[in-house]
Each structure stands twice: as C-alpha cells, then as structure tokens.
Amino acid sequence: MAMNLQQTAKEKIIVVAHRGESAGNIPCNTIAAYDCAVRHGADMIEVDANISADGTLYSFHPNMEIRHLGRPDLCFNTLTDAEIKELRYLNYDRVSTEWGICTLDEIFERYKNKCYINIDKFWLYPREVSDCIRRHGIIDQIVVKTGPKPELFDIIEGYAPEIQYLPIVKKDDGTHEMLLGRNINYVGAEVVFDDETTGVGSEEYIEKLHKAGKLVWVNAIIFNYKRQLAAGHSDDYSIAYDPEGGWGWLADRGYDIIQTDWTLAMSLFLEKTGRLYRK
C-alpha cells in the first residue's frame, strides 16, 4: 500500500508522536510506546537511530544511557547485540521495566503500511539507515531531517536523494532556495522559533513554503524551557493552561505537521474543535 505524505497533509493535520507515546511504566522509543501512539491517533512516529558494536541499528536516543537505562558505565555504540538484548528501560520512577531496546528492522516491519516514520539522528548513520529503509521497501513512509548545513545536504544527496527530507530551520537564511537546486526529495521544513512575528516563525514564511508546495512541521514538544521551539505554543501550555493557545494556535496558523508528546490529548482536542481534518 503506497503512502503519500502530501496527500495526507491535504486531508488532515499530520500528528507526530515524539518517541512514541510514553508515560508511567511505558518508556519512550519502545514497541509499547509506538503501538500506543498509533492507537491514539499518531500518523507518524519519531524514531531515534543508533547502532551497536555489531553494526545493528536500534531505536535508542544517543547519550541517554544514564537517563533511560540508569547505566553511567555504558556507551551504546560499544555494546554487542547480545549485551543490548539484556538491557531494560527504566520507568519514570527509575525502576526497571520489561521493555527492551528494539531494532529498526523490528520497527520497520511492525509499522509497514501503518504509519509514517521519522528517523531522527539519520545523519549519524546515513548509509546504514538508508540501506535498511530500502531493504524493507518503505521509502514512501520515511521522513528524515538534518540541520541546514551544506555538508548535511551532501549526505542526503549522496545516500538518500529519494527519501522525503525536511531541513530543521531556525532562520530564513536561503535554505529553502538552496534546496530547490539540490538532488534531494525536499518536501518541507521543520521550523524552530521563539518569535512568532519574524523569520521562520512568521505567517509569511509558512505562506512562502506553501506556495512552493512544501509542508511546514512545527513542534509542540519542549526539551527545555530555556529553548522554546514554537514561541511558547506548546504541549505544556496546552495541558497545564489552555489548549487553544497551544495546539489550537498551531493548527490555526496553518502548520501541516505537529510533533507532540501528548498524542491522544492533542488528537482529541483537534478533532473535537474541528481542526484535525481539512474542510
């Protein structure tokens, strides 16, 4: 079954589940978290790419050995597949769970023809990830992103020119125009901004990309309060205060793709207020 990101965006706001949907005893980046996200309305799951000492690709966020496994003694890339198989994620109370670390092969097979998949940290292992994507025959489901650097564009052009690509932009510095001349399947941009009136946070920037047939991705997630990704129109604001000023604002602004840590809550809000599907 072919999947078409542009067509999906014409029909509805594309909901992206950041590392799946995790809470309580269900850790992020696990099959349980991804299954939960898809059941709760995610059109796309975000998967972090990492690699073992044996060359096997896994979904595990780099540099999170302490946070997710409670193991300051570990470096993921030095572990064999046998060693990784024995590891278990911690829950939010720092207690070990039943959930292990899944491979990209497992994820690609499980969600084939079911949802879109964003591969984060793609640029770290472009050849290996690209080969894995092609081996599973899921090119039309995959979205990859990098920062807006020419050397990263070279990586995309060299390893994955046919895979759907979005640069992560923080300022309107000619990235859009540059990509139009590259052999890259440039489908849109992820915008990061702390000012909604200028640069990539402005309505004018959205309009520019839409006129060129490109999609615009925005983040409701927050990593750090000191680095707002969408000028405060966030998951936190939506959950703790007013979803109209968070998710509602992002939807009304015209963004095509919204990444969230609260898949079900955002999906239900957007559907209840008539914003999830295009009229």
N, C-alpha and C positions, 0 to 999 in steps of 0.2 A: 504494500500500500504506500503510494507516494505521499509525502507530506510537503506542504508549501507554506513557508513562513509568511510570505507576503499576503497570500490569500487568507490565512488565519488572522492576520492583523487587520484585514478589511472587515472581518466578521466580528471580532471581539478584541478587547484588551488582552494581551498575552501576559499571563501570570507566571512569574518565575519563582520557584521555591529555592531560596538560598540554602544550599547544602541539604536540601530536603526539608521536611518539617519535623523538628525535634523539640522535645520537652520531657521533663520528668526522667523516666528511665530509658527513653529512646534517644540515643545520641545522634548527632548530625553525621552526614556522609555514610550512613548505613542503609542497607536494604530496607529496614523498617522505616527509616525516615523518608526515603524516596517513595516507598509504597504509600505511606500516609499522605505525602504531598500530592501524589497523583489522585488518590481517592478524594482529597479535599479540594480539588479543582485546579491544580497546577497544570499549565500547558507545557511547562519546561522545568527541568530540574538542573540545578547547578552542581557540577561535579569537579572536585579538585583532583588534578593529576599528580601522581607521584610514582616513583619507580624503586624497585627493590635491587639488592645487590645481584640478583639473578636475572635482572632485566625485565621483570614482570611489572606491568602497570597496575596501580591501585588508586582507589579514591581515598586519599588521605592528605589533608592540608599540610604543606611544608611547615616545619618548625613548630608543630603542635604536639610533639611527643609528650611534653610535660602536661599541657592543658588537657589533652584528650585521653592520654594513657597513664598519666601520673608517673612517667618514667624519664627523669632527667638524664639517665645514663644511656639513653638510646639515641641513635641517629638513623632515621628510617632508611636512608639510601644504603646503609652498610648492612642491613638485615637481609638474611636469606628468606625465601618464600616459606620455608619450614618454620623459621622463627616468627615471621609475621602471622602465620596461621594460628599460633598460640596466643597472640595478643587479644585483649578485650578492651573495648572502650569503657571509660568511666561515665557514670551518670552525673546529674547536676549536683549531687551531694558528694561527688568524688568517690563513689562506690563502684566497684567493677560490675559490668553488666554481662549478658550473654552474647552481646553483639560484637562480632569480629570485623576485620577490615576487608572490604570487598574489592575484587579486581575490576578493571574496566571491562574485561571480557564478560564478566557476570552482569554488569550493569547494561552493557550494550545488548546482550541477548534478552535480558528480562524486559527491557523497555523498548525493544524494537517495534516500530509502528504504533507505539502507545503515547509517546510524548517527545517534545524536543529536548535536546540535551546540550547544555552549555558546558564546555570544558574549560575550567579555569586553570591557570598556570600552564596553558598549552605550550607557550614559548620555551618552557624549560626542556621539553622532550618532543619537539615537533615531528621528527621523523617517526619515532615510536608510536606516538598517538595517531598520526595520520595513517600509518600502516594499519593500525588496529581498527580505525574507523572504516577504512576501505575493505578490510577483511570481513567485517560484519555487514557490509552493504547498507550503511545507514547515513550516507553523506547528506541526504536531504533533511535529516533530523538534527544535525550538529551545527552549533554556533560556537565560534572561537573568537576571543578578543585579545588584544595586546594594548600597551601604551602606544602613543602616536610618534614612534621613532622610526626613521628610515631603515635602520638596521633590523627592526622587528618586522617592518613591511617586507624586507628582503626574505626573512624567514618564512612568512606566509606565502609569498610569491614562489619561493623555492620548494616548499614542502606541501602546501595545501591551497593552491590557487583556486580550486573548485569548491572549497568548503566555505560556508557562509561566515563572513567576517565583519566584526564591528571594532573600530578603534575606541579606546577609552579616552575621551577628550575633556580637558578642564578649561580650555580657552579656544577661541575661534582663531586659529593661527595658520589656516590654509591646509589643514589636514584633509578636509573634505575634497578640496580641489586637487590635491596631490594624489589622492587615492583614485580619482576618476581616470587617471592616466596609468594606473598600475594593472598588471595582470592578476587581479585579486577579485574574488567574489564579494565585493563591498556592498553590503545590504543595509547598512545604517551605522549609527554611532551610539555609544553609551556616554551620557553627559553627566558630569560631576560638577556641582556648583554650590556656592554659598550665597550667591546674589541672583535672585530671580529676574532681575531687570536688565542685566547686561550679559554679553558674551554668550556662552553655550546655555546659560540659564534663561535666556530671553525667548519671548514668543517668536521673534524674528528668526532665531536660529532654527527652531522647530520648523517654521514655515519654509526656510531655505532647504532643509533636508527633505521635507515632504514634497516640495516642488520638483526635487531631483529624483523622486521615487524611493527615497531612503526611509528606513524606520528609525525611531528615536527611543532608546532604552533609558529609563531612569530608575534610581534606587530609593526605595523607602527604607531600606535597612540602614542601621547605624553601627559602625565599628567602635567609634569613639566620639563623644560629644564635642570634642575639640575640632573634629573634621566632619562637618555636615556634608552629606552627599547630595542633598536636594533642598538646600536652604531651609531646613527645619520641617519640611513636609514629609514626615517620617512615620514609620511603624510606631515608634514610641509616642509621638504626638497623637496618632490615631487611636491607639489603645488607651492611653492614660488620660487624654483630654477630649479631642473632638475629631472623629474620622473625616468629617467634612473638610477640615483644614489640613488633613494629611492626605489620605488616599483619594478623597473627593477632589481636592485641588489638583493632584497629579493627573487624574482622569480627565477633568475638565480642561486642563492645559493642552491636552491632545497627545500625550505620550502613548506610544504603541505597545511598549513593553514595560512592566513594572516588576522589579525584584523585591521580594518581601520575605520576612521571617515568620509571617503570620498568614499563611496561605488561606486557610479556611475563613478566618475572620475577614480578611480583605476581599476574598471572592464573594462571600455572603453580603458584605456591605455594598460592593459594586453592583451585584445583581439586584439587591433589594431597592437600590436607588436608581435603577435603570441605566447604569453606566457601563456594565460589563460587556454587553453586546452592542454592536454598532446598529444604529437605526437606519 
